[in-house]
Amino acid sequence: MKLPYAYCGSTTIATNVKYRLSDGLILPDKVNLLFSDAPFLWERDRLLVELYAERIRTVVERALAQEETVLVAVYPVYHAT
């Protein structure tokens, strides 16, 4: 299952950020954010979404093994009707 294609689409934003190393040095970095909206009922579909997010994290970490850090975050958003 591919959320961006199977459901309501997605948006990718590339941006430049800065992060601070433990020694205080600040370095620039590039970050890609992927936003995807899917009409799940959190109470019913939470396990499905969590398993899918875990699969995404595993694939991304393998593909980007040379990266120091990879973050995959899933956050439920409720839309008012």
C-alpha positions in Angstrom: 0.0 0.0 0.0 1.3 3.4 -0.9 -0.5 6.2 1.1 0.2 9.0 -1.3 -1.2 7.2 -4.3 -3.9 5.0 -2.7 -5.5 7.8 -0.7 -5.7 11.6 -0.7 -2.3 12.5 -2.2 0.8 14.0 -0.7 3.0 17.0 -0.6 6.8 17.0 -0.4 8.7 20.0 0.8 12.5 20.4 0.6 14.0 22.8 3.0 17.3 23.9 4.5 17.7 23.6 8.2 20.5 24.0 10.8 21.4 21.7 13.6 23.7 22.0 16.6 26.3 19.3 17.3 27.1 18.3 20.9 30.3 20.4 20.7 28.2 23.5 19.8 29.1 23.7 16.1 26.1 24.6 13.9 25.9 22.8 10.6 23.5 23.3 7.6 21.5 20.4 6.3 18.8 19.6 3.8 15.5 18.0 4.9 12.6 16.6 2.9 9.2 16.6 4.5 6.4 14.4 3.2 2.9 15.2 4.2 0.2 12.7 3.3 -3.5 12.7 4.2 -5.5 9.5 4.5 -9.1 9.1 5.7 -8.5 6.6 8.5 -10.5 6.3 11.6 -7.7 6.4 14.3 -9.6 4.2 16.8 -10.2 1.5 14.1 -7.1 1.8 11.9 -4.4 2.7 14.4 -2.5 -0.6 14.2 -2.6 -0.6 10.4 -1.1 2.9 10.3 1.5 2.1 13.0 2.6 -1.0 11.1 2.8 0.9 7.8 4.8 3.7 9.5 7.2 1.1 10.9 7.7 -0.4 7.4 8.4 3.1 6.0 11.0 3.8 8.7 12.7 0.5 8.0 12.9 1.1 4.3 14.1 4.6 4.7 16.8 3.7 7.2 18.1 1.0 4.8 18.0 3.3 1.8 19.7 6.1 3.7 22.1 4.0 5.8 24.8 6.6 5.3 22.7 9.3 7.1 23.4 10.1 10.7 19.8 10.4 11.6 16.5 9.5 10.0 13.2 10.5 11.5 9.8 9.1 10.6 6.9 10.7 12.5 3.2 9.9 12.2 0.7 12.3 13.7 -3.1 12.0 13.6 -4.9 15.1 12.6 -8.7 15.4 13.0 -10.5 17.5 10.5 -13.7 19.3 11.5 -16.7 18.6 9.4 
